[in-house]
Amino acid sequence: MKHFPFVSLVIVLVVLTAQNDIKAMPSKKAIQSEVGKRKKTPASFKGNLKVFLKHNLYYPEEALIGGLEDTVWVIFDIDIYGTVKDPRIEKPGYRFFDEEALRVIKLMPAWKPETINGEAVSSCQALAIVFRHPDKK
């Protein structure tokens, strides 16, 4: 009981300090309006992505023999310099399609990075690469 007044005083000070911190925080509406003012520009491929894929993507010979087709979803990061980083297959399928999709993604030139309020930021991209049998086009 000797320490009761001291402990009570410490608890009251902690509560008062916590209340002051809460008052210093901006309101939810203020936070939303600040976020709403941010101008975000998504990352984009420099040039024509379809032309790049057409010139660099090869239909795997194993798929030609088997008459196989597939869509490969590749996920990769774009750093603040626009460099393609860490390409990975979202859901692995035929190995030869996955390997070809990764090979082509690794060949890509730098992208225009995503920006927020004019400042470059890293982002994550997903790209579907469609392999259709050449005879079925």
N, C-alpha and C positions, 0 to 999 in steps of 0.2 A: 504494500500500500504506500510505502514511502515514495516510490517512483511514479505513482499514479498521476500526479499533476504534471510531471515532466513528460510522460508518455502521452497524456492528453494534449499537451501543448504541441508536441511533435506531430500528432495526428491532425490537429487543427491546421497547422502550418502546411502540411502536405496537401490537405484538402483545398486550402485557399490557393496554394500555388497551382494545383491542377486546374482549379476553376479559372485562374488567370490565363493559363495556357489555352484553355478551351475558348475563351473570349477572343484571344489573339488570332485564332484560326479564321480564315475567310468563310463566308457562308457557302452553302452548296450551290446556290444560284450564282454567286460570284465565280466559283470554280468553273461551273458549266459555261458561263459567258466567256471566261478567259480561254477555255479549251475551244470554244466555238470560233474564236478569232484566229486560231492557228491556221495557216495556209499550208496544206500538205499537197505535194506533188509526188505521185508514185514513180518508182523506178521505171525506166523505159529503155528498150533496146535501141542503140544508135543505128539507124538504117532500117532495112526491111527484114524482119525476122523470117518471114516465109521464104524469101530468096536465099537467105543464109542457110536455112535448113535444107532447101532444095539442092543447093550446091555442095553441101557438106555431109548430108545424111545418106548412108548407103544401106540398101536393103540386104540383110544378112543372107548369105548363100544357103545356110541351113533352113531358113524360112522359105526361100524359093523352092527348095526341094520338097519341103513338106506342105507348101501352099498355105503357110501360116500368116496370120495378121494379129496385130495387138496395138494397144494404146498404152504408152508408158508415161506415168506421171513422175516427173523429176522435180525435186525440191532443191533449191540452192539459195545461198545468201549473196547479197550484193553489198559490198562494204562501202565506206564513204567515198572511195575513189572510183567506184563502179566496177571493181574487180569481182568476177564470179568466184565464189568460195564454197567449198564443202558440198558439191552436188551429191545427191543421194536419191535412191529410188523409193517412192512412197510405199508401193506394194509390189514386191518382186514378182515377175512372171517368167517368161522365157528368158533364159540367161543371155542369149545372143542379142535379143532386142534391148535388154537392160544395159548391156555393155556398150552397144552402139549409141544408145541415148546418152549415156554418161560421157562417152568419147566426144560426141558433138558438143555437149554442154561445156566441156573443158576447153574446147576450141574457141568458144565465143569471145569476141572482143569485149572490152569494157563497156558497161551500160552507163546510162545517165543515172546516178544514184537518186534515191528518194530524198526529197527535201522537206523540211518543216520550217516555215518562216524563212526560206532561202538558205538554210543551213543543211548540208548533206548529212544524212543519217544512214545507218545500216538497215537493211530490210531483208525479208525472206520472200522468195518468189516460187511459184509453182507453174510448171509448164507441161502441157500434154503433148507428147510426141507420138504421132499416129503413123503406124507402119501398115500400109495397105499394099497388097500384092500388086506388082506392076501390071500384070495381065488383066486385072479387074478394074483398072481405072477408067 
